Amino acid sequence: MKFVITFPSSHLAMHANKTFMNSKIICEIIPTPRQISSECGFCLLGEIDDISTLKEFNSLNKINFDKIYIKKGELYEES
């Protein structure tokens, strides 16, 4: 499933992107979609089999994020 993670600032989005580069979770930094409200203009888009793995990774690495969304076509559902 595809996911989007939003952040409070661009700095935190870039820091999280570097953290993910050193993991098995593949993602990329993209502009925050208009459908999602966020204080930051960037977010991470990635793909993972199990969303609980993503939440555990964020917790273990102390990633400061706003929300996690599941991407379903052109729609985003908050996780």
Secondary structure, 3 states (H helix, E strand, C coil): CEEEEECCCHHHHHHHHHHHHCCCCEEEEEECCCCCCCCCCEEEEEECCCHHHHHHHHHHCCCCCCCEEEEECCEEEEC
